[in-house]
Amino acid sequence: MRAALFGILALAGCAAGLLLQDHPLAGRVWDVRAGVFVAPEGALERAANARYVVLGETHDNPEHHRLQRIALDAIAARGGPRALAMEQFDAEHQPAMDAARAKGADAESLADAGRFDRKGWNWPLYKPLVEFAVERGWPLVAANLSRETARAIIADPARSGLPPASAELRATLERDLIDGHCGERPETKRLAGMVAAQRARDALLAQRLAAHPAGGVLIAGAGHARKDSGAPLYLASPESLSIGFIEVEAGRVGPADYLSGFATAASFDYLWFTPRFNRKDPCATMKPATVR
């Protein structure tokens, strides 16, 4: 298993469409609390011994999904968590997915039953993860808040049913949301609703994962994987472990460079650094033209 794992991981540099593959951090795993680099298998060993594991991703990075599948196989081989929860399926579709599963559905049929947004989520990236659940016989858990429910909470934050956020948590989520809107700050009332909806989504992700007391793995965006502001905050379980798959950046060559801004030392148990995906800048059209 050890040799096979390292052999598979060594193929990372061959992936097409990735940038900064020769970055000094690419492919390395940083133990945040210990402050040291560790072998990938060491992180996966700990993951297999945790009750709940969150694998945080950048949604469009194929390397993150390749590593997630490797992590799932390694965790399963070691007798680790037994359910796979995914942000990419809305919880309201769980009955349909369970019914399809009872009839022997394959990954494609499960995606249909769960109304997977194949274009929005880029189905080919997630299919191997759903196939894993089918092959291993793990329950596939639809864990996300529906868009309709999120919109209702944005309009009326009280619908979240959550207690008020601490000032620190609110500030963190506001910053993340503003960054996600290319630095544009939404109107104050709408921003408050967006924070409430984000918290409600994280709380539901945690609830859906915790519904499987034998253990589970959650696939979600890196923001949802944060222990200080994401789904693990609502798990209330000391037996959780969060791995953030983090894209490297030019000029940022030390782990400490990534523990400010988006993440802090309290955000993840491990930072697993990867090359960047070659994508267009989604904010390019919003930036003012440079005067020359």
C-alpha positions in Angstrom: 0.0 0.0 0.0 2.8 2.4 0.9 4.7 1.9 -2.3 1.5 2.1 -4.4 0.5 5.3 -2.7 3.7 7.1 -3.4 3.7 5.8 -6.9 0.3 7.3 -7.6 1.2 10.6 -5.9 4.4 10.9 -8.0 2.2 11.2 -11.1 0.9 14.6 -10.0 3.5 16.5 -12.0 2.2 14.9 -15.2 -1.2 16.4 -15.0 -2.2 18.7 -17.8 -3.7 22.1 -17.3 -1.8 22.8 -14.0 0.5 25.7 -13.3 3.5 26.0 -10.9 4.1 22.2 -10.9 7.7 22.9 -10.0 6.8 25.1 -7.1 8.8 24.0 -4.0 5.6 23.3 -2.0 3.7 21.5 -4.7 3.0 17.9 -3.5 4.1 18.5 0.1 1.9 18.1 3.2 2.2 20.5 6.1 1.1 19.4 9.6 -0.2 22.8 10.8 -0.2 22.1 14.6 3.2 20.3 14.6 4.7 22.9 12.2 6.5 20.2 10.1 6.2 18.6 6.7 4.9 15.0 6.8 4.7 12.2 4.4 1.3 12.0 2.7 0.8 8.5 4.1 1.2 9.9 7.6 -1.6 12.4 7.1 -3.8 9.6 5.6 -3.0 7.3 8.6 -4.4 10.0 10.9 -7.4 10.5 8.7 -8.2 6.8 8.8 -8.2 7.0 12.6 -10.5 10.0 12.8 -14.2 9.6 13.0 -14.9 12.5 10.6 -12.7 13.7 7.9 -13.2 16.8 5.7 -11.3 17.1 2.4 -11.4 20.7 1.3 -11.0 21.5 -2.3 -10.9 24.1 -5.0 -13.8 22.9 -7.0 -12.3 23.2 -10.5 -8.8 21.8 -9.7 -8.6 18.2 -11.1 -5.5 17.5 -8.9 -7.6 18.1 -5.8 -10.2 15.5 -6.9 -7.5 13.0 -7.9 -6.0 13.3 -4.4 -9.4 13.1 -2.8 -9.9 9.7 -4.5 -6.4 8.6 -3.4 -7.3 9.7 0.1 -10.6 7.9 0.1 -9.0 4.6 -1.1 -6.3 4.9 1.5 -8.7 5.6 4.3 -11.0 2.7 3.3 -8.0 0.4 3.1 -7.1 1.2 6.7 -10.6 0.6 7.9 -11.5 4.3 8.3 -14.7 6.3 8.0 -17.7 4.6 6.4 -19.9 7.2 4.7 -19.2 9.7 2.0 -21.0 13.1 2.3 -20.8 15.6 -0.6 -21.5 19.3 -0.9 -22.4 18.7 -4.5 -25.7 17.0 -3.7 -28.6 18.9 -2.0 -29.9 17.1 1.0 -33.5 17.2 -0.2 -32.6 14.6 -2.9 -31.4 12.0 -0.4 -34.6 9.9 -0.5 -34.4 9.6 -4.3 -30.7 8.7 -4.1 -31.4 6.1 -1.5 -34.1 4.6 -3.6 -31.8 4.5 -6.7 -29.1 2.9 -4.6 -31.5 0.2 -3.3 -32.0 -0.7 -7.0 -28.3 -1.1 -7.6 -27.7 2.3 -9.3 -24.3 3.1 -10.7 -22.6 6.5 -10.4 -24.4 7.9 -13.4 -27.8 6.9 -12.1 -27.0 8.2 -8.7 -26.0 11.6 -10.2 -29.4 11.6 -12.0 -31.3 10.7 -8.8 -29.5 13.4 -6.9 -30.0 16.0 -9.6 -26.3 16.6 -9.8 -25.6 19.8 -11.7 -23.3 18.2 -14.2 -22.2 21.4 -15.9 -22.0 23.6 -12.9 -20.0 21.1 -10.8 -18.1 19.5 -13.7 -19.3 15.9 -13.3 -16.2 14.2 -14.7 -14.2 15.6 -11.7 -16.6 14.1 -9.2 -17.6 10.9 -10.9 -14.6 8.9 -9.5 -15.7 9.9 -5.9 -19.3 8.7 -6.4 -17.9 5.6 -8.0 -15.8 5.1 -4.9 -19.0 5.1 -2.7 -20.6 2.5 -5.1 -17.6 0.3 -5.2 -17.0 0.3 -1.4 -20.6 0.1 -0.5 -20.4 3.4 1.5 -23.6 5.4 2.0 -23.6 8.4 -0.3 -24.8 11.4 1.7 -26.4 14.5 0.0 -25.2 17.2 2.4 -25.8 20.6 0.9 -28.4 23.3 1.5 -30.7 23.9 -1.5 -30.4 27.2 -3.4 -34.0 27.9 -2.6 -33.4 27.5 1.2 -30.2 29.6 0.9 -32.1 32.4 -0.9 -34.8 32.4 1.8 -32.1 32.7 4.5 -30.4 35.6 2.7 -33.7 37.4 2.6 -34.4 36.6 6.3 -31.4 35.5 8.3 -33.6 34.4 11.2 -34.6 31.4 9.1 -31.2 29.9 9.7 -32.2 29.0 13.2 -28.7 29.6 14.4 -27.6 31.7 17.4 -25.8 35.0 16.5 -22.3 34.5 15.2 -19.3 35.8 17.2 -17.8 39.0 15.9 -14.7 37.1 14.9 -16.6 34.4 12.9 -18.8 37.1 11.3 -15.7 39.1 10.2 -14.1 36.0 8.8 -17.1 35.0 6.7 -17.7 38.5 5.6 -14.1 38.7 4.3 -14.4 35.4 2.5 -17.7 36.4 0.9 -16.3 39.8 -0.2 -13.2 38.1 -1.6 -15.5 35.7 -3.4 -17.2 38.8 -5.0 -13.9 40.1 -6.3 -13.6 42.6 -3.5 -17.0 44.1 -4.0 -18.8 44.5 -0.7 -22.5 43.6 -1.0 -25.1 45.9 0.6 -25.0 45.5 4.4 -28.3 43.8 4.8 -27.6 41.4 2.0 -24.1 40.6 3.3 -25.6 39.7 6.7 -28.0 37.4 5.0 -25.2 35.8 3.0 -23.2 35.2 6.2 -26.3 33.5 7.7 -26.8 31.3 4.7 -23.1 30.3 4.7 -23.4 29.4 8.4 -26.6 27.4 7.7 -24.9 25.6 4.9 -21.9 24.7 7.1 -24.2 23.6 9.9 -26.1 21.3 7.6 -23.0 19.8 6.1 -21.9 19.0 9.6 -25.3 17.6 10.6 -25.5 15.4 7.5 -22.0 14.0 8.3 -22.7 13.5 12.0 -25.8 11.5 11.1 -23.4 8.6 10.5 -21.9 8.0 13.9 -19.6 5.2 12.6 -17.7 7.9 10.7 -17.7 9.7 7.4 -15.7 11.8 4.9 -17.0 15.1 3.7 -16.1 16.5 0.2 -16.5 20.3 0.2 -14.9 23.5 -0.8 -11.9 24.5 1.3 -13.8 27.3 3.0 -16.4 24.8 4.3 -13.5 22.6 5.5 -12.1 25.2 7.8 -12.2 24.1 11.5 -12.5 27.7 12.7 -15.3 28.9 10.5 -16.7 26.0 8.4 -18.5 22.7 8.8 -16.1 21.2 11.4 -17.1 24.1 13.7 -20.6 22.6 14.0 -19.5 19.0 14.3 -18.7 19.4 18.0 -16.5 16.4 17.8 -12.8 16.2 18.8 -12.5 13.2 16.5 -12.6 15.3 13.3 -9.7 16.0 10.9 -9.5 18.6 8.2 -7.2 18.5 5.2 -7.1 21.6 3.0 -5.9 21.0 -0.6 -4.3 24.4 -1.3 -3.1 25.8 -4.6 0.4 27.2 -4.5 1.1 30.8 -5.5 4.2 32.3 -7.1 6.4 34.0 -4.6 4.8 32.2 -1.6 7.2 29.4 -0.9 6.7 28.7 2.9 3.7 27.2 4.7 3.5 30.3 6.9 2.8 32.4 3.7 -0.6 30.6 3.5 -1.6 31.0 7.1 -2.8 34.5 6.8 -5.7 35.9 4.8 -7.9 32.9 3.8 -6.5 30.4 6.3 -5.0 30.6 9.8 -3.2 28.1 12.1 -6.6 27.1 13.4 -8.2 26.4 10.0 -6.8 23.0 9.1 -5.0 20.0 10.5 -3.0 19.6 7.3 -2.3 21.8 4.3 -1.8 19.6 1.2 -0.1 21.9 -1.4 -0.9 21.4 -5.1 -0.2 23.1 -8.4 -2.7 25.7 -9.5 -5.3 25.0 -12.1 -5.0 27.1 -15.2 -8.2 29.1 -15.2 -9.3 32.5 -16.4 -9.5 35.2 -13.8 -13.2 35.4 -12.9 -12.7 39.0 -11.7 -10.9 40.3 -14.8 -14.0 41.8 -16.3 -14.7 43.7 -13.0 -11.3 45.3 -12.7 -11.0 48.9 -14.0 -8.9 49.4 -17.0 -5.3 50.5 -16.3 -4.5 54.1 -17.5 -1.2 54.2 -19.3 
